[in-house]
């Protein structure tokens, strides 16, 4: 019995480019958004901590007051 062979020939496509769009599931979109939100939250919090520590080291009361006021939003509890 002879085996079948498949031969592919590739030609350059000269028309308009095709775009394919696949919608993500709601759970995947939600997971991605929550992950990005948490990463941004943690980065902003650590950035403010660094600014506060620098203000303490340089004895800059105005910067300390400004950054600590912004930092309160990150440590707010009920």
C-alpha positions, 0 to 999 in steps of 0.5 A: 500500500502506498503512503500518501504524501502532502506537499505544501506550496507557500505563496506571498499574499499580496492583498490586505493584511488579515486581522484575527481577533479572539475575545478573552473569557471574562475570567481571564480579563478579570484576572489580568485586571486584578493582577495589574491593579495589585502590581501598580498598588504595590509599586506605588506604595513602595515608591511612596515609602522610599520618598518618605524615608528619603524625606526623613533622612534629609529632615524635609518636613514639607515633603514628609507631610505631603508623601505621608498624606498620600501614603495614608490611602495605601494603609487605610483600614476599616 
